[in-house]
Every structure is written in structure tokens, then in C-alpha cells.
Amino acid sequence: MEDQQVSTMEKTEFLYEGKAKKIYRTPDPGLYLVEYKDDATAFDGLKKGTIAGKGVVNNLVSAHLFQLLERHGVPTHFVELVSDREMVVRAVRIIALEIVVRNITAGSLAKRLGLEEGLVLDQPVVETYYKSDELHDPLINNDHIRLLNLAAPEEVEAMRAAALVVNEVLKEYLAGRGIDLVDFKLEFGRTLDDGRLVLADEISPDTCRLWDRDTKKKLDKDRFRRDLGGVEEAYAEIMRRLIR
């Protein structure tokens, strides 16, 4: 696999389990080990299932795209691969915000604004959501962020600016592989050692809407959300196109 190195870093203490990943401490306090799972959820966990091989796809695709973004000046938490399902990352404290960038109408944007799905936007729409399962990740604005003390104004601006850079890099890269980047979700964190803001979490078919450029076939988690079938095949197709 191009530009992906495998580490011998070991996990020590189990730290946290989320919907799609398990997090472990490592012998280095500044590093965590992330293990990607095949578990799949949608609609705030109301729909649950398993996508065979999803953990491998999301781990390898995320590693590949994090390295691509690093080369374009976007700092990320990625350090190196451990295995097909595991990566070492910088230890971060995740900021409770999700930055969503939209290039084509789909999902909640189309539903909220009464727009037809598939309209190409003349410029990206950037949205911010409060990362809270209990509140169902509501859409919020900068005043809400200040009220909740989630991030400093300069951090919010830095996340938005980084998200737009990510959008431009990924749009061009994916277009070259016959994929439209419809929209995607990013999360950021502050490194535990020096408080630096970095891109974290993952970039994968779980967190992006990806359509075949010619057929508009969905190659992402929407196939699971909408019971479209061919979920495993779609994930495998993304890995095939991105990691040759």
C-alpha cells in the first residue's frame, strides 16, 4: 500500500468504546491506539447492524486520506498504521463539535430546506453541529458555541478554514478516481501534550457521502441507512479506488 507504514506499537489500557471504534492507551502517554470495528449504527443508534470488513476499510482509507491531507498542510492526529484495523494517533481531547461541509444537496440539508437531492452547490455550505447523542447532534451557530464554551472563536475559525482546505483537497483527489464528494463530517481535537488543534476521528465512507461520478451510485453509509443493499461492496469499491 502506498505511503502507509505499519508500527509495532502495542495497546495497554482500554480507554473508551464508541459506535465505530475502540480507543486504547499505549506505552507512550502522548499516543493512543484506535481499533476500527465492523459495527454500524444510524439515526442516533436506533438502527444497528454489522458491515463485514468496514473496520478494515475505514482504518486504511482514513490513514490514506490523513496522510494526503498532511502533505497539503492540514495537521491531523494520525501517526501510523498498526494493522489493517488499527492505527496509532496522537492523544487528543475531542472538541464537541462536528464540522460538516456540503457540496451537493443530500441528507438533512435537502430535507431541512426542501431541496431536491443532487443539486450541485455553487460554493460549499459549512455547518456546525453540537456533538451530543442525548440532544441528537443539533445544528448550532457561533453564539451557541460561545454560550456552551465549546471552543474559542479563533479555534472555530481555524476549524472552518481547515475544513474548507480539506474539501478542496479531497474533492480534487476523489474526482480523479471517479467519485463525487457530496458532503462530509470532520471532528477536531486538542493534543494532550501541547494543546495543538488537529484534525481527528476518521475520514471514511462512514463520515462522507461519496457518489460514483458517472452513475451517481451511493458508495457510502447511506446504503446502510436507507437499506439499499450492496453495502459491503460499496465500501470495498471505495478502498479499491483509493488504495491501489
C-alpha positions as a printed NumPy array, in Angstrom:
array([[  0.   ,   0.   ,   0.   ],
       [  1.365,   3.365,  -0.935],
       [  2.805,   5.642,   1.797],
       [  1.371,   3.624,   4.704],
       [  3.799,   2.306,   7.302],
       [  2.973,  -0.332,   9.877],
       [  4.001,   0.157,  13.511],
       [  4.659,  -2.382,  16.268],
       [  3.06 ,  -0.112,  18.891],
       [  1.111,  -2.112,  21.483],
       [ -2.104,  -1.215,  23.255],
       [ -2.145,  -1.235,  27.037],
       [ -5.169,   0.09 ,  28.949],
       [ -8.613,   0.101,  27.348],
       [ -9.87 ,   3.687,  27.382],
       [-13.164,   4.072,  25.521],
       [-15.52 ,   2.362,  23.087],
       [-17.636,   4.337,  20.647],
       [-20.061,   3.338,  17.917],
       [-17.341,   2.543,  15.386],
       [-14.038,   2.391,  17.266],
       [-12.255,   1.294,  20.435],
       [ -9.539,   3.504,  21.949],
       [ -6.577,   2.215,  23.977],
       [ -3.676,   3.817,  25.784],
       [ -0.174,   2.877,  24.661],
       [  3.202,   2.866,  26.465],
       [  3.614,   6.44 ,  25.186],
       [  1.212,   8.781,  27.071],
       [  1.085,  11.066,  24.042],
       [ -0.239,   8.335,  21.758],
       [ -3.446,   6.284,  21.587],
       [ -4.23 ,   3.169,  19.582],
       [ -7.529,   3.137,  17.662],
       [ -9.197,  -0.129,  16.658],
       [-11.902,   0.145,  13.985],
       [-14.972,  -2.088,  14.322],
       [-17.439,  -3.566,  11.854],
       [-20.384,  -2.333,  13.937],
       [-22.698,   0.076,  12.125],
       [-25.298,   2.449,  13.554],
       [-27.607,   5.094,  12.133],
       [-30.274,   7.511,  13.313],
       [-28.658,   8.14 ,  16.729],
       [-28.162,   4.436,  17.291],
       [-31.773,   3.45 ,  16.609],
       [-30.612,   1.318,  13.69 ],
       [-27.804,  -1.126,  14.396],
       [-26.05 ,  -3.734,  12.346],
       [-22.738,  -5.028,  11.063],
       [-20.948,  -4.253,   7.815],
       [-18.423,  -7.003,   7.151],
       [-14.953,  -5.569,   6.607],
       [-15.991,  -1.993,   7.437],
       [-13.352,  -1.629,  10.124],
       [-10.578,  -2.52 ,   7.704],
       [-11.868,  -0.151,   5.016],
       [-12.356,   2.775,   7.392],
       [ -8.97 ,   2.304,   9.041],
       [ -6.99 ,   2.051,   5.803],
       [ -8.936,   4.757,   3.97 ],
       [ -8.661,   7.147,   6.934],
       [ -4.917,   6.55 ,   7.194],
       [ -4.507,   7.135,   3.47 ],
       [ -6.517,  10.374,   3.484],
       [ -4.933,  11.706,   6.679],
       [ -1.524,  11.322,   5.059],
       [ -2.771,  13.042,   1.913],
       [ -4.047,  15.967,   3.982],
       [ -0.813,  16.201,   5.989],
       [  1.049,  16.646,   2.708],
       [ -1.259,  19.588,   1.986],
       [ -0.533,  21.258,   5.31 ],
       [ -3.518,  20.043,   7.36 ],
       [ -2.314,  18.771,  10.766],
       [ -4.018,  15.525,  11.826],
       [ -3.843,  13.133,  14.75 ],
       [ -2.64 ,  10.25 ,  12.56 ],
       [  0.771,   8.766,  13.34 ],
       [  0.985,   5.325,  11.72 ],
       [ -0.78 ,   2.06 ,  10.997],
       [ -0.52 ,  -0.903,  13.341],
       [ -2.605,  -3.397,  11.374],
       [ -5.456,  -3.474,   8.871],
       [ -7.846,  -2.5  ,  11.693],
       [ -5.624,  -0.399,  13.957],
       [ -3.771,   2.894,  13.828],
       [ -1.69 ,   4.931,  16.261],
       [ -2.84 ,   8.518,  16.734],
       [ -1.803,  11.489,  18.82 ],
       [ -3.726,  11.611,  22.062],
       [ -6.299,  14.376,  21.795],
       [ -9.258,  15.775,  23.68 ],
       [-12.039,  15.887,  21.114],
       [-13.914,  19.188,  20.768],
       [-17.664,  18.545,  20.96 ],
       [-18.34 ,  19.975,  17.509],
       [-18.888,  18.376,  14.121],
       [-17.954,  20.472,  11.107],
       [-19.95 ,  19.434,   8.03 ],
       [-19.061,  20.617,   4.536],
       [-21.631,  20.151,   1.752],
       [-21.002,  20.348,  -1.999],
       [-24.182,  18.664,  -3.283],
       [-27.612,  18.641,  -1.649],
       [-28.379,  15.425,   0.224],
       [-29.415,  14.134,   3.618],
       [-30.554,  16.597,   6.256],
       [-29.723,  19.684,   4.159],
       [-32.138,  18.646,   1.414],
       [-34.799,  17.69 ,   3.967],
       [-34.438,  20.83 ,   6.106],
       [-34.521,  23.291,   3.223],
       [-36.942,  21.398,   0.994],
       [-34.366,  20.962,  -1.753],
       [-34.097,  18.226,  -4.33 ],
       [-31.28 ,  15.786,  -3.661],
       [-28.334,  16.054,  -6.022],
       [-28.185,  19.813,  -6.663],
       [-24.573,  20.934,  -7.122],
       [-23.909,  24.   ,  -4.953],
       [-22.075,  26.976,  -6.404],
       [-19.996,  27.151,  -3.226],
       [-19.636,  24.852,  -0.218],
       [-22.067,  25.128,   2.673],
       [-20.359,  24.754,   6.057],
       [-22.447,  23.746,   9.074],
       [-21.577,  23.179,  12.73 ],
       [-23.296,  20.635,  14.942],
       [-23.103,  20.117,  18.692],
       [-21.706,  16.613,  19.231],
       [-24.233,  15.241,  21.733],
       [-26.033,  11.926,  21.394],
       [-28.536,  12.955,  24.063],
       [-29.533,  16.06 ,  22.084],
       [-29.292,  14.319,  18.685],
       [-26.364,  16.461,  17.476],
       [-28.261,  19.736,  16.895],
       [-27.225,  22.343,  14.347],
       [-25.718,  25.313,  16.231],
       [-24.139,  28.681,  15.478],
       [-21.174,  30.629,  16.846],
       [-23.28 ,  32.235,  19.568],
       [-24.305,  28.794,  20.823],
       [-20.673,  27.665,  20.771],
       [-19.714,  30.666,  22.895],
       [-22.66 ,  30.071,  25.26 ],
       [-21.645,  26.436,  25.779],
       [-17.935,  27.325,  25.927],
       [-17.116,  24.559,  23.459],
       [-14.279,  26.317,  21.638],
       [-12.61 ,  29.704,  21.418],
       [-13.633,  31.935,  18.483],
       [-10.185,  31.56 ,  16.909],
       [-10.492,  27.764,  17.133],
       [-13.895,  27.847,  15.453],
       [-12.459,  29.931,  12.617],
       [ -9.434,  27.628,  12.343],
       [-11.695,  24.556,  12.122],
       [-13.823,  26.154,   9.422],
       [-10.736,  27.193,   7.436],
       [ -9.214,  23.723,   7.765],
       [-12.494,  22.095,   6.716],
       [-12.546,  24.15 ,   3.513],
       [ -8.956,  23.16 ,   2.729],
       [ -9.869,  19.517,   3.357],
       [-12.805,  19.954,   0.994],
       [-10.696,  21.29 ,  -1.844],
       [ -8.011,  18.617,  -1.438],
       [-10.46 ,  15.712,  -1.19 ],
       [-12.752,  16.951,  -3.977],
       [ -9.874,  17.067,  -6.445],
       [ -8.367,  13.788,  -5.264],
       [-11.656,  11.877,  -5.345],
       [-12.701,  13.355,  -8.692],
       [ -9.572,  11.812, -10.168],
       [-10.9  ,   8.459,  -9.023],
       [-14.383,   8.924, -10.416],
       [-16.009,   9.934,  -7.127],
       [-18.102,  12.987,  -6.227],
       [-17.58 ,  14.272,  -2.681],
       [-21.167,  15.123,  -1.771],
       [-20.577,  16.077,   1.866],
       [-18.554,  15.012,   4.887],
       [-18.2  ,  15.411,   8.649],
       [-14.988,  16.36 ,  10.443],
       [-14.026,  16.359,  14.1  ],
       [-11.094,  18.174,  15.673],
       [ -9.232,  17.769,  18.935],
       [ -6.595,  19.428,  21.067],
       [ -3.431,  17.364,  21.595],
       [ -2.936,  16.417,  25.237],
       [  0.748,  17.306,  25.275],
       [  0.692,  20.825,  23.818],
       [ -2.958,  21.715,  23.135],
       [ -2.458,  21.965,  19.38 ],
       [ -5.611,  21.864,  17.243],
       [ -5.568,  18.891,  14.841],
       [ -7.994,  17.03 ,  12.616],
       [ -9.071,  13.845,  14.397],
       [-11.622,  10.99 ,  14.31 ],
       [-11.786,   9.477,  10.775],
       [-12.454,  10.221,   7.109],
       [-14.208,   7.268,   5.55 ],
       [-17.407,   6.023,   3.876],
       [-18.925,   6.285,   7.374],
       [-18.345,  10.042,   7.57 ],
       [-18.552,  11.082,   3.902],
       [-21.217,  10.859,   1.222],
       [-19.47 ,   9.522,  -1.852],
       [-21.199,   9.032,  -5.208],
       [-19.89 ,   7.469,  -8.37 ],
       [-19.278,  10.421, -10.68 ],
       [-20.93 ,   8.835, -13.726],
       [-23.765,   6.722, -12.309],
       [-24.388,   8.668,  -9.044],
       [-24.441,   5.321,  -7.237],
       [-24.005,   5.8  ,  -3.493],
       [-20.725,   4.345,  -2.209],
       [-21.092,   5.15 ,   1.477],
       [-23.045,   4.555,   4.679],
       [-26.276,   5.793,   3.094],
       [-26.585,   2.314,   1.62 ],
       [-26.899,   1.029,   5.205],
       [-29.102,   3.905,   6.399],
       [-31.569,   3.505,   3.524],
       [-31.486,  -0.302,   3.187],
       [-30.188,  -0.027,  -0.374],
       [-28.172,  -3.25 ,  -0.231],
       [-24.644,  -3.755,  -1.534],
       [-23.132,  -2.033,   1.498],
       [-20.007,  -4.191,   1.795],
       [-19.44 ,  -3.948,  -1.951],
       [-19.662,  -0.148,  -1.856],
       [-17.101,   0.115,   0.948],
       [-14.789,  -2.298,  -0.859],
       [-15.146,  -0.243,  -4.047],
       [-14.035,   2.92 ,  -2.242],
       [-10.954,   1.149,  -0.903],
       [-10.182,  -0.284,  -4.332],
       [-10.32 ,   3.147,  -5.973],
       [ -8.334,   4.951,  -3.271],
       [ -5.763,   2.349,  -2.266],
       [ -4.465,   0.648,  -5.35 ]])
